Amino acid sequence: MPHQAMHDIKTKLRKARSTGRGKALFIIIIILILSLAGSGWYYWNNHKKRLIRETLESAVHEKTAGLYLLRYDSLNLDEVAGDLSVKNIRLVYDSVKFHALQQTKDAPSILLRLEIESIDVSGVKTPRALIDNEIVGKKIHIRNPSIQIIYTGEGKDSARVVPNEEIYKQILGDLNMIQVDTVEISGAHIITKTLKTGKENIQLKNASIRLMDVAVDSVASRDDSRLVFSKQIFLSAEKVSWTSDDNLYNFVSDSIVINTSDRSASVKDFLIKPTLSEDAFVRKLRAQDDRFDFSFGHIAIYNLDMPALFNERVTADSIHIRSASLNVYRDLSIPRDKRSRVGLYPHQMLEKIPVPVTIKKIILPSAFVEYKERNPRTTRAGKVQFHNTYATLTNVTNDKSAIKKNNILTVAINTRFMNMTPLHVVWQFYLAHPKGRFDVKGDLGSIRFADVNVITEPMGPARLEEGKLNDLQFNMAGGDYNMNGTVKMLYEDLKVSILEREKGTRKLDKKNVASIAANIMIKNSNPEKKKDDAKIITVQTERDTNRSIFYFVWMSLFKGIKETVGIKK
């Protein structure tokens, strides 16, 4: 009887090794438990750990064609309770075997290094496994896994391979069903790297994943309410970070939470931080470019379509970003590149995102925006600031079916220009338009001209000595190459001084002759007399294709302002 029991055990071990597609560690162990006969108990107790170790290590080695080696320190098994605990598991790849696969063009696109502090399996019901070939248990807990995902640059893109059979069949192998109350991963640390450079790409720290009511069988595979074979998924991560390819920026997300039960996701903070100071950043550049320093706080996504998300589609009702700070710096002292920016408007870039996106509304209730520009003529930087910005983006989508129903993305902004006067701007972007069409209109409130000298002196260089802006309205329509519209600026008592920088200093002095000429040329008010009608300027502007959409709009607006005050050049 003992010999027959051990023969059955070894037969099942060989079968587990040859048909181990997708079977988890605990499944193999349960097969062993079910093979025990009472008369083989003594032999099993004395030799089970060696048999299990040999079976598992051989199965991994064979199923990966010798590429991976499995090792662990200890294994404890309670056959009666159906509990299993494995400590210090290590899965490593064989570099010699990988290089051999490279020579035959069979190398995989990714490699894995895996270290797990412990895997604990509890409450497996052995009778069901014995009679029905079903694995039913209470909990699988994987503690403190450290995972390295290494991109090799070899092999075919596995993401493009469609399985020939249903995925649940690939996972089950020869089993009829797997059912577990809870699968939990805690304290995970995941790093992705590039093999050739050794550079770390994405790093995820202290992540936790909890899958509730997991079922893998033909019935569960047809259940649309399940994701990853689970009724509920809860995912959290303390931190996700990565560095840009040019090493100029660090991207950091803190306290990420995804909960499928209430269809929500949240991020405490998302930061785009430059790795260099303003001056050091500019020294790294070969041509002019913007330096971004962005932070977004308390991001919440509502009514997120979870099945769509797991199928690489982002669909949600709304995203709320409670606070935001956006700082942009540009130094004009270095030359521009000659690259065309045609096709790079915001709505055109949205179309280029490879993942379908449909978000009904994005709301930023409190944002600060600053654009800072250094003028080489003055060697000084001017700052344009927008305080207490409330912005809403409506119909943010690149999905073709959604665009057929509504092809206009609207961005409405209410802010305070220089924290002194209200500014209201509405952008309308025509999605999938062949010529990149957009409309923009706005209204700036009253402000003393002298209050904007912090901008005009370093950027002009000019000083607005007297006068007041009463209102500024603009309404324009643009595309890839042209813009036209109207500008209406109401002002009074304008007086200016033209400035120049003293040699060897940063001091700006008034150019008397030029200032006198300028004040003779300009119209001091619009309307010039109270009884006159205000002058409205029609502008037509040809785009400098080397420039962005914001520069295009500003130059069209500035053209209208200059013509209003009587300046032709």
C-alpha positions as CSV (number, residue, x, y, z in Angstrom):
1,M,0.0,0.0,0.0
2,P,2.7,2.6,0.8
3,H,4.4,1.8,-2.5
4,Q,1.2,2.2,-4.4
5,A,0.5,5.5,-2.6
6,M,3.9,6.9,-3.5
7,H,3.5,5.7,-7.1
8,D,0.2,7.7,-7.3
9,I,1.9,10.7,-5.7
10,K,4.8,10.7,-8.2
11,T,2.3,10.2,-11.1
12,K,0.5,13.3,-10.0
13,L,3.7,15.2,-9.6
14,R,4.7,14.4,-13.2
15,K,1.3,15.4,-14.4
16,A,1.5,18.7,-12.5
17,R,4.9,19.4,-14.0
18,S,3.7,18.7,-17.6
19,T,0.4,20.5,-17.4
20,G,1.3,23.4,-15.1
21,R,0.0,26.2,-17.3
22,G,-0.8,29.1,-15.0
23,K,-1.2,26.9,-11.9
24,A,-0.3,28.8,-8.7
25,L,2.0,27.4,-6.1
26,F,-0.7,26.2,-3.8
27,I,-2.5,24.2,-6.6
28,I,0.5,21.9,-7.0
29,I,0.7,21.4,-3.2
30,I,-3.0,20.6,-3.0
31,I,-2.6,17.9,-5.6
32,L,0.1,16.3,-3.4
33,I,-2.2,16.4,-0.4
34,L,-5.0,14.7,-2.2
35,S,-2.7,11.8,-3.2
36,L,-2.0,10.8,0.4
37,A,-3.2,7.4,1.5
38,G,-3.3,6.5,5.2
39,S,-0.6,3.8,4.8
40,G,1.7,6.2,3.0
41,W,1.5,8.8,5.8
42,Y,4.8,8.1,7.5
43,Y,6.8,8.1,4.2
44,W,5.0,11.3,3.1
45,N,5.7,13.2,6.4
46,N,9.4,12.4,6.1
47,H,9.9,13.1,2.5
48,K,7.1,15.6,1.4
49,K,9.3,18.8,1.6
50,R,12.0,17.3,-0.6
51,L,9.4,16.0,-3.1
52,I,7.6,19.3,-3.2
53,R,10.8,21.3,-3.7
54,E,12.0,19.0,-6.4
55,T,8.6,19.1,-8.2
56,L,8.2,22.9,-8.0
57,E,11.8,23.7,-9.0
58,S,11.7,21.2,-11.9
59,A,8.3,22.4,-13.1
60,V,9.5,26.1,-13.3
61,H,12.7,25.1,-15.0
62,E,11.0,22.9,-17.6
63,K,8.1,25.3,-18.3
64,T,10.4,28.2,-19.0
65,A,12.8,26.2,-21.1
66,G,15.5,26.5,-18.5
67,L,15.4,30.3,-18.4
68,Y,14.1,30.7,-14.8
69,L,15.2,29.1,-11.5
70,L,12.9,28.9,-8.4
71,R,14.3,28.8,-4.9
72,Y,12.8,29.2,-1.4
73,D,14.0,28.8,2.2
74,S,11.3,26.9,3.9
75,L,7.8,25.3,3.4
76,N,5.3,24.4,6.0
77,L,2.2,22.4,5.1
78,D,-0.9,21.4,7.2
79,E,-2.7,18.9,5.1
80,V,-5.7,18.6,7.4
81,A,-6.5,22.4,7.6
82,G,-5.5,22.9,4.0
83,D,-2.9,25.6,4.9
84,L,0.5,26.2,3.3
85,S,3.3,28.7,4.1
86,V,6.4,29.3,2.0
87,K,9.2,31.6,3.1
88,N,11.7,33.7,1.1
89,I,10.8,32.7,-2.5
90,R,13.1,33.8,-5.2
91,L,12.6,33.5,-9.0
92,V,15.6,34.6,-11.0
93,Y,16.5,34.2,-14.7
94,D,19.6,32.5,-15.9
95,S,21.7,35.0,-17.8
96,V,23.7,32.3,-19.7
97,K,20.4,30.8,-21.0
98,F,19.1,34.3,-21.9
99,H,22.2,35.0,-24.0
100,A,21.7,31.7,-25.7
101,L,18.1,32.6,-26.5
102,Q,19.4,35.9,-27.9
103,Q,21.6,34.0,-30.4
104,T,18.7,32.0,-31.7
105,K,16.3,35.1,-31.8
106,D,14.1,33.4,-29.2
107,A,14.8,35.9,-26.3
108,P,11.7,37.2,-24.5
109,S,10.7,40.9,-24.5
110,I,10.8,41.0,-20.7
111,L,12.7,39.3,-17.9
112,L,11.6,39.0,-14.2
113,R,13.4,39.0,-10.9
114,L,11.1,38.1,-8.0
115,E,11.6,38.0,-4.3
116,I,8.7,37.3,-1.9
117,E,9.0,37.3,1.9
118,S,6.2,34.8,2.2
119,I,3.2,33.2,0.6
120,D,0.4,31.9,2.9
121,V,-2.5,29.9,1.7
122,S,-5.3,29.0,4.1
123,G,-8.5,27.0,4.2
124,V,-8.2,24.9,1.0
125,K,-11.1,22.4,0.9
126,T,-9.4,19.1,0.0
127,P,-12.5,17.0,-0.6
128,R,-13.7,19.2,-3.5
129,A,-10.3,19.0,-5.0
130,L,-10.3,15.2,-4.7
131,I,-13.8,14.6,-6.0
132,D,-14.5,17.5,-8.5
133,N,-10.9,18.6,-9.4
134,E,-11.8,22.0,-8.0
135,I,-9.6,24.2,-5.8
136,V,-11.7,26.2,-3.3
137,G,-10.0,28.1,-0.4
138,K,-10.3,31.1,1.9
139,K,-7.2,33.3,1.4
140,I,-3.9,33.7,-0.4
141,H,-1.6,36.3,1.1
142,I,1.6,37.3,-0.6
143,R,3.7,39.5,1.6
144,N,6.4,42.1,0.6
145,P,7.1,41.0,-2.9
146,S,9.9,42.7,-4.7
147,I,9.5,42.5,-8.5
148,Q,11.9,43.7,-11.2
149,I,10.4,43.9,-14.7
150,I,13.3,44.2,-17.2
151,Y,12.7,45.2,-20.8
152,T,15.1,43.5,-23.0
153,G,14.3,45.0,-26.4
154,E,14.2,41.5,-27.8
155,G,11.5,39.2,-29.1
156,K,8.0,40.0,-30.3
157,D,5.5,42.3,-28.7
158,S,3.5,40.0,-26.6
159,A,0.8,42.6,-26.2
160,R,-0.2,42.0,-29.8
161,V,-0.6,38.2,-29.4
162,V,-4.2,37.2,-29.0
163,P,-4.6,33.9,-27.1
164,N,-6.0,31.0,-29.1
165,E,-8.1,29.7,-26.2
166,E,-10.2,31.5,-23.5
167,I,-7.8,32.9,-20.9
168,Y,-9.6,31.0,-18.0
169,K,-8.8,27.7,-19.7
170,Q,-5.1,28.7,-19.9
171,I,-5.1,29.5,-16.1
172,L,-7.0,26.4,-15.1
173,G,-5.0,23.8,-16.9
174,D,-6.6,20.4,-15.9
175,L,-8.7,21.9,-13.1
176,N,-12.4,22.6,-13.4
177,M,-12.5,25.7,-11.1
178,I,-10.4,27.8,-8.8
179,Q,-12.3,29.8,-6.2
180,V,-10.7,31.9,-3.4
181,D,-12.5,34.3,-1.0
182,T,-9.5,36.8,-0.9
183,V,-6.2,37.2,-2.7
184,E,-4.1,39.8,-1.1
185,I,-0.7,41.3,-2.0
186,S,0.8,43.7,0.6
187,G,4.0,45.8,0.7
188,A,4.8,45.3,-2.9
189,H,7.8,47.0,-4.5
190,I,7.9,47.0,-8.3
191,I,10.6,48.4,-10.5
192,T,10.8,48.4,-14.3
193,K,14.2,48.7,-15.9
194,T,15.8,48.7,-19.4
195,L,18.3,45.9,-19.8
196,K,20.8,47.6,-22.1
197,T,21.1,50.9,-20.1
198,G,20.3,49.6,-16.6
199,K,18.1,52.7,-16.2
200,E,15.1,52.4,-13.8
201,N,11.9,53.5,-15.5
202,I,9.0,53.2,-13.2
203,Q,9.2,52.5,-9.4
204,L,6.2,51.6,-7.4
205,K,6.5,51.5,-3.6
206,N,4.5,49.9,-0.9
207,A,1.6,48.8,-3.1
208,S,-1.3,46.7,-1.9
209,I,-3.8,44.7,-4.0
210,R,-6.8,42.9,-2.7
211,L,-9.0,40.7,-4.9
212,M,-12.3,39.7,-3.3
213,D,-14.4,36.7,-4.3
214,V,-12.1,35.3,-7.0
215,A,-13.5,32.6,-9.3
216,V,-11.9,31.1,-12.4
217,D,-14.1,28.9,-14.4
218,S,-16.3,29.0,-17.5
219,V,-19.2,30.6,-15.6
220,A,-17.1,33.4,-14.1
221,S,-15.5,34.1,-17.4
222,R,-18.9,35.2,-18.7
223,D,-19.7,37.3,-15.7
224,D,-19.4,41.0,-16.8
225,S,-19.5,42.2,-13.2
226,R,-16.0,40.5,-12.6
227,L,-12.6,42.1,-13.2
228,V,-9.6,39.9,-13.2
229,F,-12.0,37.1,-12.2
230,S,-12.9,39.1,-9.0
231,K,-16.1,40.8,-7.8
232,Q,-14.1,43.6,-6.2
233,I,-10.5,44.9,-6.5
234,F,-8.9,47.4,-4.1
235,L,-5.5,48.7,-5.1
236,S,-3.3,51.2,-3.3
237,A,0.3,52.4,-3.7
238,E,2.2,54.7,-1.5
239,K,4.3,56.1,-4.4
240,V,4.8,55.7,-8.1
241,S,7.8,57.5,-9.7
242,W,9.7,57.7,-12.9
243,T,12.2,59.9,-14.7
244,S,11.9,61.3,-18.2
245,D,14.1,59.8,-20.9
246,D,16.2,63.0,-21.0
247,N,16.6,63.0,-17.2
248,L,15.3,66.6,-17.0
249,Y,12.1,65.7,-15.0
250,N,11.0,63.5,-12.2
251,F,7.3,62.4,-12.1
252,V,5.9,61.4,-8.8
253,S,2.4,60.2,-7.7
254,D,1.7,59.8,-4.0
255,S,-1.1,57.8,-2.3
256,I,-2.9,56.2,-5.2
257,V,-6.1,54.3,-4.6
258,I,-8.4,52.4,-7.0
259,N,-11.6,50.8,-5.8
260,T,-13.8,48.9,-8.2
261,S,-16.8,48.7,-5.8
262,D,-17.5,52.5,-5.9
263,R,-15.9,53.0,-9.4
264,S,-13.5,55.6,-8.1
265,A,-9.8,56.4,-8.1
266,S,-7.8,59.0,-6.3
267,V,-4.2,60.4,-6.1
268,K,-3.1,62.6,-3.2
269,D,-0.4,64.4,-5.2
270,F,1.0,64.3,-8.8
271,L,4.2,66.2,-9.4
272,I,6.2,67.1,-12.5
273,K,9.5,68.4,-11.1
274,P,12.5,69.5,-13.0
275,T,15.8,68.0,-11.9
276,L,17.8,71.2,-12.6
277,S,17.5,74.8,-11.6
278,E,16.4,77.3,-14.2
279,D,19.9,78.3,-15.3
280,A,21.2,74.7,-15.3
281,F,18.2,73.6,-17.2
282,V,18.8,76.2,-19.9
283,R,22.5,75.2,-20.2
284,K,21.4,71.7,-21.0
285,L,19.3,72.8,-23.9
286,R,20.4,73.0,-27.5
287,A,17.3,75.1,-28.5
288,Q,14.7,77.1,-26.6
289,D,12.2,75.0,-24.6
290,D,9.8,75.5,-21.7
291,R,10.8,74.4,-18.2
292,F,7.7,73.0,-16.4
293,D,7.2,72.8,-12.7
294,F,3.7,71.4,-12.1
295,S,1.9,70.1,-9.0
296,F,-1.6,68.7,-8.7
297,G,-3.2,68.0,-5.4
298,H,-6.1,65.7,-4.3
299,I,-7.1,64.3,-7.7
300,A,-10.4,62.3,-7.6
301,I,-11.9,60.4,-10.5
302,Y,-15.6,59.6,-10.3
303,N,-17.7,56.9,-12.0
304,L,-14.7,55.4,-13.6
305,D,-15.6,52.5,-16.0
306,M,-13.5,49.7,-14.5
307,P,-14.1,47.0,-17.2
308,A,-13.1,49.6,-19.8
309,L,-10.0,50.6,-17.7
310,F,-8.8,47.0,-17.6
311,N,-9.2,46.9,-21.4
312,E,-7.1,50.0,-21.8
313,R,-9.9,52.5,-22.2
314,V,-10.3,55.5,-19.9
315,T,-13.9,56.4,-19.4
316,A,-15.2,58.5,-16.5
317,D,-17.9,61.1,-15.6
318,S,-15.5,63.6,-14.0
319,I,-12.1,64.3,-12.6
320,H,-11.7,66.9,-9.8
321,I,-8.3,68.4,-9.1
322,R,-8.7,70.3,-5.9
323,S,-5.5,72.4,-6.2
324,A,-2.9,73.0,-8.9
325,S,0.2,75.0,-9.4
326,L,1.7,75.4,-13.0
327,N,4.9,77.2,-13.5
328,V,6.5,77.6,-16.9
329,Y,9.9,79.3,-17.6
330,R,11.5,80.1,-20.9
331,D,14.8,81.8,-21.7
332,L,14.9,83.6,-25.1
333,S,18.6,84.1,-25.1
334,I,19.3,80.7,-26.8
335,P,18.2,80.1,-30.5
336,R,15.0,78.3,-31.4
337,D,14.8,75.1,-33.2
338,K,13.4,74.9,-36.8
339,R,10.8,72.3,-36.1
340,S,7.2,72.8,-37.3
341,R,4.5,72.7,-34.6
342,V,1.7,72.1,-37.0
343,G,-0.5,69.2,-35.7
344,L,0.5,69.9,-32.1
345,Y,-2.4,71.9,-30.8
346,P,-3.9,70.5,-27.6
347,H,-6.9,68.8,-29.2
348,Q,-4.6,67.3,-31.9
349,M,-2.3,65.9,-29.2
350,L,-5.3,64.4,-27.5
351,E,-6.1,62.5,-30.7
352,K,-2.6,61.0,-30.7
353,I,-3.0,59.4,-27.3
354,P,-2.9,55.6,-28.1
355,V,-5.5,54.8,-25.4
356,P,-9.2,55.8,-26.0
357,V,-10.2,58.5,-23.6
358,T,-13.7,59.8,-22.8
359,I,-14.1,62.1,-19.8
360,K,-17.2,64.2,-19.5
361,K,-15.7,66.9,-17.3
362,I,-12.4,67.9,-15.7
363,I,-12.6,70.6,-12.9
364,L,-9.8,72.6,-11.4
365,P,-11.4,74.8,-8.8
366,S,-8.3,76.5,-7.5
367,A,-5.1,76.8,-9.6
368,F,-2.2,79.1,-9.9
369,V,-0.5,79.7,-13.2
370,E,2.7,81.5,-13.9
371,Y,4.6,82.1,-17.2
372,K,8.1,83.5,-16.7
373,E,10.2,84.7,-19.6
374,R,13.8,86.0,-19.7
375,N,14.5,88.6,-22.3
376,P,18.1,88.7,-23.5
377,R,17.9,92.4,-24.4
378,T,17.2,93.3,-20.7
379,T,18.7,90.1,-19.1
380,R,15.7,90.2,-16.9
381,A,12.6,88.0,-16.6
382,G,9.0,89.0,-16.6
383,K,6.2,87.1,-15.0
384,V,2.6,86.8,-16.1
385,Q,0.5,85.3,-13.3
386,F,-3.0,84.1,-13.0
387,H,-4.4,83.6,-9.5
388,N,-7.5,81.8,-8.1
389,T,-8.0,80.1,-11.5
390,Y,-11.2,78.1,-11.9
391,A,-11.2,76.0,-15.0
392,T,-13.5,73.4,-16.5
393,L,-12.8,71.1,-19.5
394,T,-15.9,69.5,-21.0
395,N,-16.1,66.6,-23.5
396,V,-12.4,65.5,-23.3
397,T,-12.3,62.6,-25.7
398,N,-10.4,61.1,-28.6
399,D,-13.0,58.3,-29.2
400,K,-14.3,58.5,-32.7
401,S,-17.8,57.4,-31.8
402,A,-18.0,60.0,-29.1
403,I,-16.7,62.7,-31.4
404,K,-19.4,61.9,-33.9
405,K,-22.0,62.9,-31.2
406,N,-20.1,65.9,-30.0
407,N,-17.0,67.2,-31.6
408,I,-16.3,70.3,-29.4
409,L,-14.0,70.2,-26.4
410,T,-14.7,73.3,-24.3
411,V,-12.2,74.9,-21.8
412,A,-13.7,77.7,-19.7
413,I,-11.4,79.7,-17.5
414,N,-12.1,82.3,-14.8
415,T,-9.1,83.8,-13.2
416,R,-7.5,86.9,-11.8
417,F,-4.8,88.4,-14.0
418,M,-1.8,89.4,-11.9
419,N,-4.2,89.0,-8.9
420,M,-5.6,92.4,-9.8
421,T,-8.5,92.1,-12.3
422,P,-10.8,89.3,-13.5
423,L,-10.1,87.5,-16.8
424,H,-12.6,85.2,-18.5
425,V,-11.5,83.0,-21.4
426,V,-13.4,80.3,-23.3
427,W,-11.6,78.0,-25.8
428,Q,-13.5,75.7,-28.1
429,F,-11.5,73.0,-29.9
430,Y,-13.0,71.2,-32.8
431,L,-12.0,67.5,-32.4
432,A,-10.8,65.6,-35.4
433,H,-11.0,68.7,-37.6
434,P,-8.7,68.3,-40.6
435,K,-7.3,71.9,-40.2
436,G,-7.1,72.0,-36.4
437,R,-9.9,74.5,-36.0
438,F,-10.4,76.3,-32.6
439,D,-12.1,79.4,-31.3
440,V,-11.1,81.6,-28.4
441,K,-12.8,84.5,-26.8
442,G,-12.1,86.5,-23.6
443,D,-12.7,89.5,-21.5
444,L,-10.2,91.3,-19.3
445,G,-11.4,93.7,-16.6
446,S,-10.1,97.2,-15.5
447,I,-6.5,97.7,-14.4
448,R,-4.0,100.6,-14.1
449,F,-1.4,100.4,-16.8
450,A,1.4,101.0,-14.2
451,D,0.4,97.7,-12.5
452,V,1.6,95.7,-15.5
453,N,5.1,97.2,-15.6
454,V,6.4,94.1,-13.9
455,I,5.7,92.5,-17.3
456,T,6.4,95.3,-19.8
457,E,9.7,96.5,-18.4
458,P,11.7,93.2,-18.7
459,M,9.8,91.9,-21.7
460,G,9.2,95.2,-23.7
461,P,11.3,96.9,-22.7
462,A,8.8,99.7,-22.0
463,R,7.2,101.4,-19.0
464,L,3.6,102.4,-18.9
465,E,3.7,105.7,-17.0
466,E,0.0,106.7,-16.9
467,G,-3.4,105.6,-17.9
468,K,-6.0,102.9,-17.3
469,L,-7.3,99.9,-19.1
470,N,-11.1,99.9,-18.8
471,D,-11.9,96.7,-20.8
472,L,-10.3,94.3,-23.3
473,Q,-12.4,91.9,-25.3
474,F,-11.3,89.5,-28.1
475,N,-13.0,86.9,-30.2
476,M,-10.9,84.9,-32.7
477,A,-11.1,81.8,-34.8
478,G,-7.9,79.9,-35.8
479,G,-6.6,76.8,-37.5
480,D,-3.2,75.3,-38.4
481,Y,-2.0,78.3,-40.4
482,N,-4.3,81.4,-40.0
483,M,-6.3,83.3,-37.4
484,N,-8.9,86.1,-37.7
485,G,-11.1,87.9,-35.3
486,T,-11.7,91.2,-33.5
487,V,-10.0,93.0,-30.6
488,K,-11.8,95.8,-28.6
489,M,-9.6,97.6,-26.1
490,L,-11.1,100.5,-24.1
491,Y,-8.5,102.7,-22.3
492,E,-7.7,106.2,-21.3
493,D,-4.7,108.6,-20.7
494,L,-2.0,106.2,-21.9
495,K,1.6,107.5,-21.7
496,V,4.7,105.3,-22.2
497,S,8.4,105.4,-21.9
498,I,10.8,103.4,-24.1
499,L,13.6,101.8,-22.2
500,E,17.1,100.6,-22.9
501,R,19.7,98.7,-20.8
502,E,22.8,100.5,-19.7
503,K,26.0,98.7,-20.9
504,G,27.5,96.4,-18.3
505,T,24.4,96.6,-16.0
506,R,20.9,95.4,-15.7
507,K,19.6,98.8,-15.2
508,L,16.9,100.1,-17.6
509,D,17.0,103.8,-18.5
510,K,14.5,105.9,-20.4
511,K,15.2,106.7,-24.1
512,N,14.0,110.3,-24.1
513,V,13.8,110.9,-27.9
514,A,12.2,107.5,-28.6
515,S,9.7,108.0,-25.7
516,I,8.7,111.5,-27.0
517,A,8.2,110.0,-30.5
518,A,6.2,107.1,-29.1
519,N,3.8,109.4,-27.2
520,I,3.2,111.6,-30.2
521,M,2.5,108.5,-32.3
522,I,0.1,106.6,-29.9
523,K,-3.5,107.4,-29.4
524,N,-4.0,108.3,-25.7
525,S,-7.5,106.9,-25.4
526,N,-10.1,104.7,-27.0
527,P,-12.6,106.2,-27.6
528,E,-10.6,109.3,-28.1
529,K,-13.6,111.4,-27.1
530,K,-16.5,110.5,-24.9
531,K,-18.9,111.1,-27.7
532,D,-17.0,108.9,-30.2
533,D,-17.6,105.2,-30.8
534,A,-14.9,102.9,-29.6
535,K,-12.5,101.5,-32.2
536,I,-12.7,97.8,-32.8
537,I,-9.8,96.2,-34.7
538,T,-10.2,93.3,-37.1
539,V,-7.1,91.2,-37.1
540,Q,-5.8,88.6,-39.6
541,T,-2.7,86.7,-38.6
542,E,-0.6,84.2,-40.4
543,R,0.9,81.6,-38.0
544,D,4.6,81.1,-37.4
545,T,4.5,77.3,-37.6
546,N,7.6,77.1,-35.4
547,R,5.5,78.5,-32.5
548,S,2.8,77.2,-30.1
549,I,-0.9,77.9,-30.1
550,F,-0.5,80.2,-27.1
551,Y,2.0,82.4,-28.9
552,F,-0.2,82.4,-32.0
553,V,-3.2,83.7,-30.0
554,W,-1.0,86.2,-28.1
555,M,0.5,87.7,-31.3
556,S,-3.0,88.1,-32.8
557,L,-4.2,89.8,-29.6
558,F,-1.1,92.0,-29.5
559,K,-1.5,93.0,-33.1
560,G,-5.0,94.2,-32.2
561,I,-3.7,96.1,-29.2
562,K,-1.0,97.8,-31.2
563,E,-3.3,98.9,-33.9
564,T,-5.8,100.2,-31.3
565,V,-3.1,102.5,-29.8
566,G,-1.9,103.5,-33.3
567,I,1.4,101.6,-33.6
568,K,2.0,100.1,-37.0
569,K,5.4,98.4,-36.3
